[in-house]
């Protein structure tokens, strides 16, 4: 018996036989003559046409059986086939390198995927999977080979693969697939999102599981703790069968509180909101009981094609989202990308660092031709619902005032044209830089709310690159410096009469719920699927007790002491709820 640990991507327990899935077409380089270029381009265009048709078929098939956010992922892939950044590079590779279409597709796809995989934003890194998936489809259609169809499995299995493309995962027959395990992936990869939609347990980032497993081998998949057990003995199988049945009952109990408020036993209520990327994810808000959108990321519109989105395109999207969640709020974060994503029309150097360079609000202030259309679109959408605007990466009051000045310019332009907007629309900032946290008492006087972005705040406070495996263990949310900053930000907000939310990974982790509640946080914003667990703990807690626990936690000197205290305290109070949390 062997136990491997990965990332828990979708909850649940699966016990059964493995099915090793291998579906990664390769291309061989073949040199061509200049006279053959036209034929290779014709073959490529035909393969792209067939790929579009097949992706459309997948989209139509899923639209009638799954949530729209799942089916819409394939709309994004179809858009990539219209993206000149991808296809024109393939054409260029064929013409300049005099190579066959298969090799050009594979080479360009790998290069673009590698570029995306290097960016600092985890969501954007995962879009590399889309590039790889589209490339695989085109390669299969160029060669005339059919991709392995796992929708026709004859018995119940646990899928094991190096990686699963979105199109592979979406077509998993739920009645035959008990779960899946992959070498690659993250919590926000398409395959993880699809697994949660299918309610199939999944563990990703297992390293080399696809080389250790053979079809038919008995395994146990623990999607709650991120474990995979190879060749379990009878005692382990019996123990996990008991765990599986208890988890099913736990999920049923959580569904009962879906529409209930997040209120403590002594009457203190907080907001539980959702972080979303696409409008198609709106169905998940209702499914998991979210109260509006605490973070609407807008970057996708700037990455899906090689030209800037128009104000009208942005407005239509923001309006539709605002109407869908009204009267609950939607907080739209303005653009948070680095200048290196705008090389083609800003003329900035491709080598420009975006992590701590010309990024987010800094980019927008420098290039107002990008900023103003988005601000006008958000303002125009504000008359259709409860819209709030949020500036990212604010470092101090000077930067905030510059951003507010551009916002006033956008308002003036709308006024001059007689275009309506909500003149009382709330405006806030993300607190994700230590300088902003330390001066939050100053910032609070000029905004309507704060939203703490703990992912970056922890990284910048501790000088730790969480993507660096050598030091990622130092990325410690329980560090006293991090918790003291969060406490100061919340106190600064409340002293100035504004509310404060938190939209980082901490909000979604039930282990942090008690201490964040005790520190006085007003809003927890997270991926929708995490809301039931957090709500269950809040509804079973006393606010007075949470405040005492938070105060005690801050008396310790080390992250280890704080984590041990919080974990021990939480387990004493909520053993059933936390039994499913990976630690």
C-alpha positions as CSV (number, residue, x, y, z in Angstrom):
1,X,0.0,0.0,0.0
2,X,1.3,3.5,-1.0
3,X,-0.1,6.9,-0.1
4,X,0.5,9.9,-2.4
5,X,-0.5,13.5,-1.6
6,X,-1.6,16.1,-4.1
7,X,-4.1,19.1,-4.2
8,X,-7.7,18.4,-3.2
9,X,-9.6,19.8,-6.3
10,X,-13.1,18.4,-5.8
11,X,-14.5,16.9,-2.6
12,X,-15.6,13.3,-2.0
13,X,-14.3,9.8,-1.6
14,X,-13.9,7.2,-4.4
15,X,-12.9,3.6,-4.0
16,X,-12.5,1.4,-7.1
17,X,-10.4,0.4,-10.1
18,X,-8.1,2.8,-11.9
19,X,-8.4,3.6,-15.7
20,X,-5.2,5.0,-17.1
21,X,-6.1,7.6,-19.7
22,X,-3.5,8.6,-22.3
23,X,-4.5,11.0,-25.0
24,X,-1.7,13.3,-26.1
25,X,-1.1,13.4,-29.8
26,X,2.4,14.2,-30.9
27,X,3.6,15.8,-34.1
28,X,6.7,15.0,-36.2
29,X,8.6,17.8,-38.0
30,X,8.5,17.5,-41.8
31,X,10.2,20.0,-44.0
32,X,8.2,21.4,-46.9
33,X,9.0,23.3,-50.1
34,X,7.7,26.9,-50.7
35,X,5.3,25.4,-53.2
36,X,3.7,23.2,-50.5
37,X,2.9,26.1,-48.2
38,X,-0.6,26.7,-49.6
39,X,-1.5,23.1,-49.2
40,X,-0.4,23.0,-45.5
41,X,-2.4,26.2,-44.8
42,X,-5.4,24.6,-46.5
43,X,-5.0,21.5,-44.3
44,X,-4.7,23.7,-41.2
45,X,-7.8,25.7,-42.1
46,X,-9.8,22.6,-42.6
47,X,-8.6,21.1,-39.3
48,X,-9.6,24.4,-37.5
49,X,-13.1,24.2,-39.1
50,X,-13.6,20.7,-37.9
51,X,-12.3,21.6,-34.4
52,X,-14.8,24.5,-34.2
53,X,-17.6,22.1,-35.1
54,X,-16.6,19.5,-32.5
55,X,-16.2,22.2,-29.8
56,X,-19.6,23.5,-30.7
57,X,-21.0,20.0,-30.4
58,X,-19.5,19.6,-26.9
59,X,-20.9,23.0,-25.9
60,X,-24.4,22.1,-27.1
61,X,-24.2,18.7,-25.5
62,X,-23.2,20.1,-22.1
63,X,-25.6,23.1,-22.3
64,X,-28.5,20.7,-21.8
65,X,-27.0,18.6,-19.0
66,X,-24.7,20.8,-17.0
67,X,-24.5,24.3,-15.4
68,X,-23.9,27.0,-18.0
69,X,-20.5,28.0,-16.5
70,X,-19.2,24.5,-17.3
71,X,-20.5,24.5,-20.9
72,X,-19.2,28.1,-21.5
73,X,-15.6,27.0,-21.0
74,X,-15.8,25.6,-24.6
75,X,-17.0,29.0,-25.9
76,X,-13.7,30.3,-24.6
77,X,-11.9,27.7,-26.6
78,X,-13.9,28.5,-29.7
79,X,-12.9,32.1,-29.3
80,X,-9.2,31.1,-29.3
81,X,-9.7,29.6,-32.8
82,X,-10.6,33.2,-33.8
83,X,-7.7,34.7,-32.0
84,X,-5.1,36.0,-34.5
85,X,-2.4,35.8,-31.9
86,X,-2.6,32.0,-32.1
87,X,-3.5,31.2,-35.8
88,X,-1.3,33.9,-37.3
89,X,1.7,32.6,-35.4
90,X,0.9,29.1,-36.8
91,X,0.7,30.5,-40.4
92,X,3.9,32.4,-39.8
93,X,5.7,29.3,-38.5
94,X,4.6,27.3,-41.6
95,X,5.7,30.0,-44.1
96,X,8.9,31.1,-42.4
97,X,10.2,27.8,-41.1
98,X,8.9,25.7,-44.0
99,X,7.4,23.0,-41.8
100,X,4.3,21.0,-41.9
101,X,1.0,22.2,-40.2
102,X,1.2,19.6,-37.4
103,X,4.6,20.7,-36.2
104,X,3.7,24.4,-36.5
105,X,0.5,23.9,-34.3
106,X,2.4,21.9,-31.7
107,X,5.3,24.4,-31.5
108,X,3.2,27.5,-31.4
109,X,0.8,25.9,-28.9
110,X,3.6,24.9,-26.6
111,X,5.2,28.3,-26.8
112,X,2.0,30.2,-25.9
113,X,1.2,27.8,-23.2
114,X,4.7,28.2,-21.7
115,X,4.3,32.0,-21.8
116,X,1.0,31.9,-19.9
117,X,2.3,29.4,-17.4
118,X,5.0,31.9,-16.3
119,X,2.7,34.7,-15.4
120,X,2.2,35.4,-11.7
121,X,-1.6,35.2,-11.7
122,X,-2.7,31.7,-10.9
123,X,-5.9,32.0,-12.9
124,X,-4.0,33.2,-16.0
125,X,-1.5,30.4,-15.6
126,X,-4.3,27.9,-15.9
127,X,-5.4,29.3,-19.2
128,X,-2.3,27.5,-20.7
129,X,-4.5,24.4,-20.4
130,X,-6.9,25.9,-22.9
131,X,-4.1,26.5,-25.4
132,X,-2.9,22.9,-25.1
133,X,-6.4,21.5,-25.4
134,X,-7.2,23.5,-28.6
135,X,-3.8,22.4,-30.0
136,X,-4.5,18.8,-29.3
137,X,-7.9,19.0,-31.1
138,X,-6.3,20.6,-34.2
139,X,-3.5,18.0,-34.2
140,X,-6.0,15.2,-34.0
141,X,-8.0,16.6,-36.9
142,X,-4.9,17.2,-39.0
143,X,-3.9,13.6,-38.6
144,X,-7.4,12.3,-39.1
145,X,-7.2,10.4,-35.8
146,X,-10.1,10.3,-33.3
147,X,-9.2,11.4,-29.8
148,X,-9.9,8.7,-27.3
149,X,-13.5,9.0,-26.1
150,X,-13.9,8.2,-22.5
151,X,-17.6,8.9,-22.6
152,X,-18.3,5.3,-23.6
153,X,-16.7,3.5,-20.5
154,X,-18.3,0.2,-19.7
155,X,-17.7,0.0,-16.0
156,X,-17.2,2.4,-13.0
157,X,-13.6,3.6,-12.7
158,X,-11.3,6.3,-11.3
159,X,-9.6,8.1,-14.2
160,X,-5.9,8.5,-13.8
161,X,-4.0,10.8,-16.3
162,X,-1.0,13.0,-16.7
163,X,-3.5,15.8,-17.3
164,X,-7.1,16.0,-18.4
165,X,-8.1,18.5,-21.0
166,X,-11.3,20.4,-20.4
167,X,-13.0,18.6,-23.3
168,X,-12.0,15.2,-21.8
169,X,-13.2,16.1,-18.4
170,X,-16.5,17.6,-19.5
171,X,-17.4,14.4,-21.3
172,X,-16.8,12.1,-18.4
173,X,-19.9,9.9,-17.9
174,X,-20.9,10.6,-14.3
175,X,-22.5,7.3,-13.9
176,X,-19.3,5.5,-14.9
177,X,-16.6,7.8,-13.4
178,X,-16.1,7.8,-9.7
179,X,-13.3,10.4,-9.7
180,X,-10.1,11.4,-11.3
181,X,-6.4,11.9,-10.4
182,X,-3.8,13.8,-12.4
183,X,-0.1,14.6,-12.3
184,X,-0.8,18.2,-13.1
185,X,-3.4,20.9,-12.2
186,X,-4.5,23.3,-9.5
187,X,-7.6,24.2,-7.5
188,X,-8.7,26.6,-10.2
189,X,-7.8,24.6,-13.3
190,X,-10.6,23.9,-15.7
191,X,-10.5,20.3,-14.8
192,X,-11.0,21.1,-11.1
193,X,-13.9,23.4,-11.9
194,X,-15.5,20.8,-14.1
195,X,-15.0,18.1,-11.5
196,X,-16.9,20.2,-8.9
197,X,-19.7,20.9,-11.4
198,X,-19.9,17.1,-12.1
199,X,-19.7,16.5,-8.3
200,X,-16.9,14.0,-9.0
201,X,-14.1,13.8,-6.4
202,X,-10.7,14.8,-7.7
203,X,-7.1,15.1,-6.7
204,X,-4.6,17.0,-8.9
205,X,-0.8,17.8,-8.8
206,X,0.1,14.3,-7.8
207,X,3.4,14.4,-9.6
208,X,3.9,11.2,-11.4
209,X,0.7,9.2,-10.6
210,X,0.2,8.3,-14.3
211,X,3.5,6.4,-14.4
212,X,2.7,4.5,-11.2
213,X,-0.7,3.2,-12.0
214,X,-2.0,0.6,-14.4
215,X,-5.6,0.1,-15.6
216,X,-7.5,-2.2,-13.3
217,X,-5.4,-1.4,-10.2
218,X,-7.3,-0.8,-7.0
219,X,-7.0,2.7,-5.6
220,X,-8.7,5.1,-3.1
221,X,-9.2,8.7,-4.0
222,X,-9.7,11.2,-1.1
223,X,-10.8,14.5,-2.7
224,X,-11.2,16.1,0.7
225,X,-7.6,15.7,1.9
226,X,-5.8,15.4,-1.5
227,X,-4.8,11.8,-0.9
228,X,-4.5,8.8,-3.3
229,X,-3.9,5.3,-1.9
230,X,-2.5,2.7,-4.2
231,X,-3.3,-1.0,-3.5
232,X,-5.2,-0.4,-0.2
233,X,-5.6,-3.3,2.2
234,X,-9.1,-4.6,3.2
235,X,-9.0,-2.7,6.5
236,X,-8.2,0.6,4.7
237,X,-11.0,0.0,2.2
238,X,-13.5,-0.6,5.0
239,X,-12.4,2.5,6.9
240,X,-12.7,4.7,3.8
241,X,-16.1,3.3,2.9
242,X,-17.3,4.5,6.3
243,X,-15.7,7.9,5.6
244,X,-17.4,8.1,2.2
245,X,-20.9,7.5,3.7
246,X,-20.3,10.1,6.5
247,X,-19.2,12.7,3.9
248,X,-22.4,12.1,1.8
249,X,-24.5,12.8,5.0
250,X,-22.3,15.9,5.7
251,X,-23.0,17.3,2.2
252,X,-26.8,16.7,2.7
253,X,-26.7,18.7,6.0
254,X,-24.9,21.6,4.4
255,X,-27.5,21.8,1.6
256,X,-30.1,22.5,4.3
257,X,-28.5,25.9,5.2
258,X,-27.9,27.0,1.7
259,X,-30.4,29.8,1.7
260,X,-30.0,30.8,5.4
261,X,-28.0,33.9,6.4
262,X,-24.5,33.6,7.8
263,X,-25.4,34.7,11.3
264,X,-23.8,33.6,14.6
265,X,-25.6,32.1,17.5
266,X,-25.6,35.5,19.3
267,X,-27.0,37.4,16.3
268,X,-23.9,38.8,14.5
269,X,-24.3,38.6,10.7
270,X,-21.6,38.7,8.0
271,X,-21.8,38.5,4.2
272,X,-20.6,35.5,2.2
273,X,-20.0,36.5,-1.4
274,X,-18.5,34.8,-4.4
275,X,-15.3,35.4,-6.4
276,X,-16.0,34.8,-10.1
277,X,-14.1,35.1,-13.5
278,X,-16.9,34.8,-16.0
279,X,-20.6,35.7,-16.1
280,X,-21.4,32.1,-16.8
281,X,-20.4,31.3,-13.2
282,X,-23.5,33.1,-11.9
283,X,-25.5,29.9,-11.5
284,X,-23.0,28.8,-8.9
285,X,-24.0,31.7,-6.6
286,X,-27.5,30.3,-6.3
287,X,-26.3,26.7,-6.1
288,X,-24.1,27.5,-3.0
289,X,-26.0,30.3,-1.4
290,X,-23.7,33.3,-2.1
291,X,-24.9,36.8,-1.4
292,X,-23.7,38.6,-4.4
293,X,-20.2,38.9,-5.9
294,X,-17.3,40.1,-3.7
295,X,-14.8,40.0,-6.5
296,X,-15.5,40.1,-10.2
297,X,-12.2,39.7,-12.1
298,X,-12.3,41.5,-15.4
299,X,-9.0,40.4,-17.0
300,X,-10.4,37.8,-19.3
301,X,-11.9,40.4,-21.6
302,X,-8.4,41.8,-22.2
303,X,-6.8,38.4,-22.9
304,X,-9.2,36.6,-25.2
305,X,-8.2,38.5,-28.3
306,X,-5.5,40.7,-29.7
307,X,-7.4,44.0,-29.5
308,X,-8.7,45.9,-26.5
309,X,-12.4,45.3,-25.6
310,X,-14.7,48.1,-26.5
311,X,-16.6,50.1,-23.8
312,X,-19.8,48.7,-25.2
313,X,-18.6,45.1,-24.8
314,X,-17.6,45.8,-21.2
315,X,-20.8,47.6,-20.4
316,X,-23.0,44.8,-21.7
317,X,-21.2,42.3,-19.6
318,X,-21.2,44.4,-16.4
319,X,-24.9,45.3,-16.9
320,X,-25.9,41.6,-17.4
321,X,-24.0,40.5,-14.2
322,X,-25.5,43.4,-12.2
323,X,-29.0,42.6,-13.2
324,X,-28.5,38.9,-12.5
325,X,-27.4,39.3,-8.9
326,X,-29.5,42.4,-8.0
327,X,-30.4,43.4,-5.3
328,X,-27.2,41.8,-4.0
329,X,-24.0,43.6,-4.9
330,X,-21.3,43.0,-7.5
331,X,-17.9,44.4,-6.8
332,X,-16.1,44.9,-10.1
333,X,-12.3,45.1,-9.8
334,X,-10.7,47.3,-12.4
335,X,-8.0,45.8,-14.6
336,X,-5.2,43.9,-12.8
337,X,-2.7,42.9,-15.5
338,X,0.9,43.8,-16.2
339,X,2.1,45.9,-19.1
340,X,3.6,42.8,-20.8
341,X,0.1,41.7,-21.7
342,X,-0.4,44.8,-23.8
343,X,2.8,44.6,-25.9
344,X,1.0,44.7,-29.3
345,X,-0.8,48.0,-28.8
346,X,1.1,49.8,-26.0
347,X,4.6,49.3,-27.4
348,X,6.1,48.3,-24.1
349,X,9.1,45.9,-23.9
350,X,8.1,42.3,-23.8
351,X,10.7,41.7,-21.0
352,X,9.0,44.2,-18.7
353,X,8.3,42.7,-15.3
354,X,4.7,42.9,-14.2
355,X,4.8,41.4,-10.7
356,X,6.0,44.6,-9.0
357,X,6.3,46.8,-12.0
358,X,3.8,48.5,-14.4
359,X,0.8,46.5,-13.3
360,X,-2.9,47.0,-12.3
361,X,-3.7,50.6,-11.1
362,X,-0.2,51.8,-12.2
363,X,-0.7,50.6,-15.7
364,X,-4.2,52.1,-15.8
365,X,-3.0,55.5,-14.6
366,X,-0.3,55.6,-17.2
367,X,-2.5,54.4,-20.1
368,X,-5.8,56.0,-19.5
369,X,-7.0,54.9,-23.0
370,X,-7.4,51.5,-21.3
371,X,-8.7,52.8,-18.0
372,X,-11.3,55.3,-19.0
373,X,-13.5,53.0,-21.2
374,X,-13.6,50.4,-18.3
375,X,-14.6,53.1,-15.8
376,X,-17.3,54.5,-18.1
377,X,-18.6,50.9,-18.6
378,X,-18.8,50.2,-14.9
379,X,-20.5,53.6,-14.2
380,X,-23.1,53.0,-16.9
381,X,-23.8,49.5,-15.5
382,X,-24.4,50.9,-12.1
383,X,-28.0,52.0,-12.9
384,X,-28.9,48.3,-13.5
385,X,-28.0,46.9,-10.1
386,X,-26.0,47.2,-6.9
387,X,-22.6,47.9,-8.5
388,X,-19.5,48.8,-6.6
389,X,-16.1,49.6,-8.0
390,X,-12.7,48.5,-6.6
391,X,-9.2,49.7,-7.5
392,X,-6.4,47.0,-7.1
393,X,-2.8,47.4,-5.9
394,X,-3.2,50.8,-4.3
395,X,-0.1,51.6,-2.4
396,X,-1.1,54.9,-0.7
397,X,-3.3,58.0,-0.7
398,X,-1.5,59.7,-3.6
399,X,-2.2,56.8,-5.9
400,X,-5.8,56.5,-4.7
401,X,-6.4,60.2,-5.4
402,X,-5.0,59.9,-8.9
403,X,-7.4,57.0,-9.5
404,X,-10.3,58.9,-8.2
405,X,-9.4,61.8,-10.4
406,X,-9.6,59.6,-13.5
407,X,-12.9,58.3,-12.2
408,X,-14.2,61.9,-11.9
409,X,-13.1,62.4,-15.5
410,X,-15.1,59.4,-16.6
411,X,-18.2,60.7,-14.8
412,X,-17.8,64.1,-16.4
413,X,-17.6,62.5,-19.9
414,X,-20.9,60.7,-19.2
415,X,-22.5,63.8,-17.8
416,X,-21.6,65.7,-21.0
417,X,-23.4,63.1,-23.1
418,X,-26.3,62.8,-20.7
419,X,-25.6,59.1,-20.0
420,X,-27.1,58.1,-16.6
421,X,-25.1,56.4,-13.8
422,X,-25.4,55.9,-10.1
423,X,-23.9,59.0,-8.6
424,X,-23.7,57.3,-5.2
425,X,-22.0,54.1,-6.4
426,X,-19.6,52.8,-3.7
427,X,-15.9,52.9,-4.5
428,X,-13.3,50.9,-2.6
429,X,-9.7,49.6,-2.8
430,X,-8.0,46.3,-2.4
431,X,-5.6,46.2,0.5
432,X,-2.9,43.9,-0.8
433,X,0.3,45.8,-0.3
434,X,1.8,46.3,3.2
435,X,2.1,50.1,2.6
436,X,-1.7,50.2,2.0
437,X,-2.4,48.1,5.1
438,X,-0.2,50.3,7.3
439,X,-1.8,53.5,6.0
440,X,-5.3,52.0,5.9
441,X,-6.4,54.5,8.6
442,X,-5.6,57.3,6.0
443,X,-7.1,55.5,3.0
444,X,-10.3,54.7,5.0
445,X,-11.2,58.4,5.0
446,X,-11.6,58.5,1.2
447,X,-13.2,55.2,0.2
448,X,-16.5,53.4,1.0
449,X,-15.0,49.9,1.7
450,X,-11.9,47.8,1.8
451,X,-11.3,44.3,0.4
452,X,-8.2,42.6,1.7
453,X,-6.4,40.6,-0.9
454,X,-4.5,38.1,1.3
455,X,-2.8,36.2,-1.4
456,X,-0.6,39.2,-2.4
457,X,-0.6,40.7,1.1
458,X,1.1,37.6,2.6
459,X,3.5,37.3,-0.3
460,X,4.7,41.0,-0.1
461,X,4.7,41.1,3.7
462,X,6.8,38.0,4.1
463,X,8.9,38.5,0.9
464,X,7.9,35.0,-0.2
465,X,7.2,33.9,-3.8
466,X,4.5,31.3,-3.2
467,X,5.3,29.8,-6.7
468,X,8.9,29.1,-5.7
469,X,9.1,25.5,-4.4
470,X,12.2,26.2,-2.4
471,X,10.6,28.7,-0.1
472,X,6.8,28.2,-0.6
473,X,6.6,26.7,2.9
474,X,7.3,30.2,4.2
475,X,4.1,31.5,2.7
476,X,2.4,31.5,6.1
477,X,-1.1,33.0,6.5
478,X,-0.9,32.5,10.3
479,X,2.3,34.7,10.6
480,X,1.8,37.2,13.4
481,X,2.7,40.1,11.0
482,X,0.0,39.1,8.6
483,X,-2.7,38.7,11.2
484,X,-1.7,42.1,12.9
485,X,-2.0,43.8,9.5
486,X,-5.4,42.3,8.9
487,X,-6.5,43.4,12.4
488,X,-5.3,46.9,11.9
489,X,-7.0,47.2,8.5
490,X,-10.3,46.1,9.9
491,X,-10.0,48.4,12.9
492,X,-9.1,51.3,10.6
493,X,-12.1,50.7,8.5
494,X,-14.6,50.4,11.3
495,X,-13.2,53.6,13.1
496,X,-14.0,55.5,9.8
497,X,-17.4,54.0,9.4
498,X,-16.7,51.7,6.4
499,X,-17.0,48.0,6.0
500,X,-14.2,45.5,5.1
501,X,-14.2,42.3,3.2
502,X,-11.5,39.7,2.4
503,X,-11.3,38.0,-1.0
504,X,-8.1,35.8,-0.7
505,X,-7.8,32.1,-0.2
506,X,-8.0,32.6,3.6
507,X,-11.7,33.5,3.3
508,X,-12.4,30.0,1.8
509,X,-10.5,28.0,4.4
510,X,-12.8,26.9,7.3
511,X,-9.8,26.8,9.6
512,X,-9.5,30.6,9.3
513,X,-13.2,31.3,9.7
514,X,-13.1,31.7,13.5
515,X,-10.2,34.1,13.7
516,X,-11.4,36.3,10.8
517,X,-14.8,36.4,12.3
518,X,-13.3,37.4,15.7
519,X,-11.2,40.1,14.1
520,X,-14.4,41.7,12.9
521,X,-14.4,40.9,9.2
522,X,-17.7,42.0,7.6
523,X,-17.6,40.1,4.3
524,X,-15.9,36.8,3.3
525,X,-15.6,36.4,-0.5
526,X,-14.5,33.1,-2.0
527,X,-15.1,30.5,-4.7
528,X,-18.8,29.6,-4.5
529,X,-18.3,25.9,-3.6
530,X,-16.5,26.9,-0.4
531,X,-19.4,28.9,1.0
532,X,-21.5,26.1,2.6
533,X,-18.5,24.9,4.8
534,X,-17.7,28.5,6.0
535,X,-21.4,29.3,6.6
536,X,-21.8,26.1,8.6
537,X,-19.0,27.2,11.0
538,X,-20.3,30.8,11.3
539,X,-23.8,29.6,12.1
540,X,-22.5,27.3,14.8
541,X,-20.3,30.0,16.4
542,X,-20.7,32.7,18.9
543,X,-19.3,36.1,17.9
544,X,-18.3,36.8,21.4
545,X,-16.4,33.5,21.6
546,X,-14.7,34.2,18.2
547,X,-13.5,37.6,19.4
548,X,-11.9,36.0,22.5
549,X,-10.3,33.3,20.3
550,X,-8.8,35.9,17.9
551,X,-7.4,38.0,20.8
552,X,-5.8,34.9,22.3
553,X,-4.3,33.8,18.9
554,X,-2.7,37.2,18.5
555,X,-0.9,36.8,21.9
556,X,1.3,34.0,20.4
557,X,4.8,34.8,18.9
558,X,5.0,32.3,16.0
559,X,2.9,31.2,13.1
560,X,3.2,27.6,14.3
561,X,1.8,28.4,17.8
562,X,-1.1,30.4,16.3
563,X,-1.9,27.7,13.8
564,X,-1.8,24.9,16.4
565,X,-4.0,26.9,18.8
566,X,-6.6,27.8,16.1
567,X,-6.7,24.2,14.7
568,X,-7.0,22.7,18.2
569,X,-9.7,25.2,19.2
570,X,-11.7,24.8,15.9
571,X,-11.5,21.0,16.1
572,X,-12.9,21.0,19.6
573,X,-15.9,23.0,18.5
574,X,-16.5,21.7,14.9
575,X,-15.0,18.2,14.6
576,X,-17.6,17.2,12.0
577,X,-17.2,20.3,9.8
578,X,-13.4,20.2,9.9
579,X,-13.1,16.5,9.5
580,X,-13.1,17.0,5.7
581,X,-10.5,19.8,5.6
582,X,-7.0,19.0,4.3
583,X,-4.3,19.8,6.9
